[in-house]
Amino acid sequence: MASPQLNPNLYVKPIFEESDGTTHEAASVALLIGKVAAYRKRQGIEAGSATKDVIEQLCNRQPTLCKWPASAPRPRQKAQTKGELNKRILDWAASIAEKYLIGRLRFIRSRLEVERRFKICSSCPRAQHWASSCAACRAEVARLETEIKAPLGPMGIRFDDAEKLNGCGVLGEDPRVSIFLDEQKVASSNLPTGCWRRA
């Protein structure tokens, strides 16, 4: 049976739990696979395929982050809680802010495109309200968003209606920022048809 593949355009938290209860965590999926392989070798555990085991566990935990072949039916994903979406959006905002600080963040330059994206996101069935009970999350994301959107003023692109948007329940992004960004499209069947982020 073919295995699922991680979508390289999406962030997945690199955590793996061994059958003996040991939990591994790393900064990236590649480092996590190396850590699992090394642990199994030290412990004399049957090596198997660390790569296959790690990717399958990550994909089973968050099916929307993977590409599933027809021969590997996608597991049903439990509805994510607001806390889970809060964390995903906070991680996303931090990664976007880091890109901005090192000069790797690109903005779109068309007000019409921002408005088009806003219309799509404002009627999206996968939009999800988030952070209603997490003051710390709201404050941190607001700080990061202010930092990220700082260049928009000098560029003459302002669109205050963006603040009305809810979070993206599929990608774990905050469209209040992402509609302004020149980001790669994502191959995900979980994004609605017509979504501006869907490849």
C-alpha positions as CSV (number, residue, x, y, z in Angstrom):
1,M,0.0,0.0,0.0
2,A,1.3,3.5,-0.9
3,S,2.1,5.8,1.9
4,P,0.9,9.4,2.3
5,Q,3.3,12.3,1.6
6,L,3.8,15.4,3.7
7,N,2.8,18.6,1.8
8,P,6.1,20.6,1.7
9,N,4.1,23.9,1.6
10,L,2.5,23.3,5.0
11,Y,3.9,23.3,8.5
12,V,3.6,20.2,10.6
13,K,4.9,20.0,14.2
14,P,7.7,17.5,14.2
15,I,6.8,15.1,17.1
16,F,6.9,11.3,17.0
17,E,5.8,8.8,19.6
18,E,7.6,5.4,19.6
19,S,5.7,2.2,20.4
20,D,7.6,2.1,23.7
21,G,6.1,5.4,24.8
22,T,9.2,7.5,24.1
23,T,8.4,10.9,22.5
24,H,10.8,12.5,20.1
25,E,10.7,16.2,19.0
26,A,12.9,18.1,16.6
27,A,13.1,21.4,14.7
28,S,12.2,19.8,11.4
29,V,10.8,16.6,10.0
30,A,14.2,15.7,8.5
31,L,15.9,16.1,11.9
32,L,13.0,14.2,13.6
33,I,13.5,11.2,11.2
34,G,17.3,11.2,12.0
35,K,16.6,11.3,15.8
36,V,14.1,8.4,15.6
37,A,16.6,6.3,13.5
38,A,19.4,7.0,16.0
39,Y,17.3,6.2,19.0
40,R,16.2,2.9,17.5
41,K,19.8,1.9,16.8
42,R,20.9,2.8,20.3
43,Q,18.0,0.9,21.9
44,G,18.4,-2.2,19.7
45,I,14.8,-1.7,18.4
46,E,14.1,-3.2,15.0
47,A,14.9,-0.3,12.8
48,G,12.2,-0.6,10.2
49,S,11.8,2.6,8.1
50,A,12.1,5.6,10.4
51,T,11.1,7.8,7.5
52,K,7.9,5.9,6.6
53,D,6.9,5.5,10.3
54,V,7.4,9.2,11.1
55,I,5.6,10.5,8.1
56,E,2.7,8.1,8.5
57,Q,2.3,9.1,12.2
58,L,2.4,12.8,11.3
59,C,-0.1,12.4,8.5
60,N,-2.5,10.3,10.7
61,R,-2.3,13.0,13.3
62,Q,-3.1,15.8,10.9
63,P,-4.5,14.4,7.6
64,T,-5.1,17.8,6.0
65,L,-1.3,18.4,5.9
66,C,-0.6,15.4,3.6
67,K,-1.2,14.1,0.1
68,W,-3.0,10.8,0.2
69,P,-2.8,8.2,-2.6
70,A,-6.0,6.4,-3.6
71,S,-4.7,3.2,-2.0
72,A,-4.2,4.8,1.4
73,P,-7.6,6.0,2.6
74,R,-7.4,9.3,4.6
75,P,-8.3,8.9,8.3
76,R,-11.1,11.0,9.6
77,Q,-9.7,13.9,11.4
78,K,-11.4,15.0,14.7
79,A,-12.5,18.6,14.7
80,Q,-9.7,20.8,15.9
81,T,-10.3,22.8,19.0
82,K,-9.9,26.6,19.2
83,G,-6.7,25.9,21.3
84,E,-5.2,23.8,18.5
85,L,-6.1,26.5,15.8
86,N,-4.7,29.2,18.1
87,K,-1.4,27.3,18.3
88,R,-1.2,26.7,14.5
89,I,-1.9,30.4,13.8
90,L,0.6,31.6,16.4
91,D,3.3,29.3,14.9
92,W,2.4,30.5,11.4
93,A,2.5,34.2,12.4
94,A,5.9,33.7,14.0
95,S,7.3,32.0,10.9
96,I,6.0,34.8,8.7
97,A,7.5,37.4,11.0
98,E,10.8,35.6,10.8
99,K,10.7,35.7,7.0
100,Y,9.9,39.4,7.2
101,L,12.9,40.1,9.5
102,I,15.3,38.4,7.2
103,G,13.9,40.1,4.1
104,R,12.3,37.0,2.6
105,L,8.6,38.0,2.9
106,R,6.9,39.2,-0.3
107,F,3.8,41.3,-0.5
108,I,1.4,41.6,-3.4
109,R,1.0,45.1,-4.9
110,S,-2.5,45.0,-6.1
111,R,-5.4,46.4,-4.0
112,L,-7.8,44.7,-6.4
113,E,-6.2,41.3,-5.6
114,V,-6.4,42.0,-1.9
115,E,-10.1,42.7,-2.2
116,R,-10.7,39.6,-4.3
117,R,-9.0,37.5,-1.7
118,F,-11.0,39.1,1.1
119,K,-14.3,38.3,-0.7
120,I,-13.2,34.6,-1.0
121,C,-12.1,34.3,2.6
122,S,-15.1,36.2,4.1
123,S,-17.5,33.6,2.7
124,C,-15.3,30.5,3.1
125,P,-16.9,27.5,4.8
126,R,-13.6,26.5,6.3
127,A,-13.1,29.8,8.1
128,Q,-13.0,29.3,11.9
129,H,-13.2,31.8,14.7
130,W,-10.2,31.5,17.0
131,A,-8.5,32.9,20.1
132,S,-11.8,34.0,21.8
133,S,-10.5,32.9,25.2
134,C,-6.7,33.3,24.7
135,A,-5.7,36.8,25.5
136,A,-2.0,36.0,25.3
137,C,-2.5,34.4,21.8
138,R,-4.4,37.5,20.6
139,A,-1.8,39.9,21.9
140,E,1.2,38.0,20.4
141,V,-0.5,37.6,17.0
142,A,-1.5,41.2,17.0
143,R,2.1,42.2,17.7
144,L,3.4,40.0,14.9
145,E,0.8,41.2,12.5
146,T,1.7,44.8,13.2
147,E,5.4,44.0,12.5
148,I,4.6,42.0,9.3
149,K,2.2,44.6,7.8
150,A,4.5,47.5,8.5
151,P,5.7,47.9,4.9
152,L,2.1,48.1,3.5
153,G,1.7,51.8,4.5
154,P,4.6,53.0,2.4
155,M,3.5,50.7,-0.4
156,G,0.0,52.4,-0.4
157,I,-1.8,49.2,0.2
158,R,-4.3,49.4,3.1
159,F,-7.5,47.5,3.5
160,D,-9.1,47.8,6.9
161,D,-11.9,45.3,6.2
162,A,-9.3,42.5,6.4
163,E,-9.6,42.7,10.2
164,K,-13.1,41.1,10.0
165,L,-11.7,37.8,8.7
166,N,-11.6,34.6,10.8
167,G,-8.7,32.1,10.8
168,C,-8.2,29.5,8.0
169,G,-9.2,26.1,9.6
170,V,-7.3,24.2,6.9
171,L,-4.0,26.0,6.6
172,G,-3.8,27.4,10.2
173,E,-3.1,30.9,8.7
174,D,-4.5,34.3,9.6
175,P,-6.1,35.7,6.4
176,R,-6.0,39.2,8.0
177,V,-2.3,39.0,7.0
178,S,-2.1,36.3,4.4
179,I,-4.4,38.1,1.9
180,F,-1.6,40.7,1.6
181,L,1.2,38.1,1.0
182,D,2.7,36.7,-2.2
183,E,2.7,33.1,-1.1
184,Q,2.8,29.8,-3.1
185,K,-0.4,28.0,-3.8
186,V,-1.1,24.8,-1.8
187,A,-2.2,21.5,-3.3
188,S,-4.9,20.5,-0.8
189,S,-8.2,19.0,-1.5
190,N,-9.4,20.3,1.8
191,L,-9.4,23.9,0.5
192,P,-12.7,24.8,-1.1
193,T,-12.9,25.1,-4.9
194,G,-12.2,28.7,-5.8
195,C,-9.9,29.4,-2.8
196,W,-7.1,31.7,-3.8
197,R,-4.6,29.6,-1.9
198,R,-5.5,26.3,-3.7
199,A,-3.2,25.1,-6.5
